[in-house]
Amino acid sequence: MADRDDLDTSIAEGIITPEQAAAIRRKRAETDEPFKLVGNFGDVFLCIGLLFVYWAQGAFMLVADVPILWVHAGFAILFWLIAEFFVFSARRKFPAVVAIALFALSVHKIATLYLGDISLTGLALAQMTGTESGIRVIEHLAVITGALLLALLRFRQPIIVLGLGLCATLLAFAFARLYMAEAPARMVLAACGVAFLLLGFLLDMKDKARTGIWHEWALWLFVLGSPLTVHPIFLGLIGEQLAATRTGSFTEFIQLDLEGLIWAVTALAAGFSLLGLLLDRRSLVASTLLYLSAILTYATFRSGLGFSTAAAVVPLTIGILVILLGVGWDHARAALLRIIPFRRAFRPAHFDR
């Protein structure tokens, strides 16, 4: 199906009328959530080249007779210029996004020269109660967040929201961990997730047909907001149960009778799934699958089946159900919208458009 740039070009050249282009866009939006990032293998090929250029940055510092700062700054400028070309001239979305990510990483390398090196993935954020370690993480996250914000303001690529929102959320969480324990600080993640979902919902309401640019911004906001909302809630439930039973090991935990937790997790998963159907956003459903699979495996094991049997049967069953839901998504939405009194607040079902 022709993309937006092709349609705009066709209109400008008089090949099709604006009305015909609008009809094509409506038809394209009818079937699914729009999710086009890679145009063809040429995009992947360009990204491979970008990764090799970034890889050369480390070796270049050993052979270039210039300060390390200049090397990192030079590569950051190079990736910015490449992003300029891919966004505004070549119209290559995926290589542009990779170039922007490599620009942010190069800027972070500059920051490490002054802030000191740190492994953001290796440092457990849950243990950041110490002021010194917490402030170091905040400084590094602030640098990456600032670089991505600058890129968002310049390039206006919706997918940048994914990285920017995640870094900003981790930054807020890091601030919270300086002053409070992990459990209450996790609610900061949930609050950020809810904020992203609400913003995504508002953007969806501006373009219910999803033929304009707003739907792509909303898509990434839902992709980011769904796990940020779901994970703290589910982890909080499990953590409270562990604390209440004073159980410290997984082996002891699976021996407990946790009927209330089973029903709570199942009810929450069902609620998020219904919300995902109402909003026509599959990311809300996908974010609950890990916890639903785990808790149903536990429930099946408690019913008398062996753990290995439960661990095999439950994921298989959930996988089949997900496939069936994916295939019959439009039918399921149409059925749900027919029985709710406020259906006009949501995007019409495919069969009603």
Summary of the structure (lengths in Angstrom):
residues: 353
radius of gyration: 23.7
end to end distance: 19.2
largest distance: 71.9
contacts: 1024
relative contact order: 0.06
helix: 78%
strand: 0%
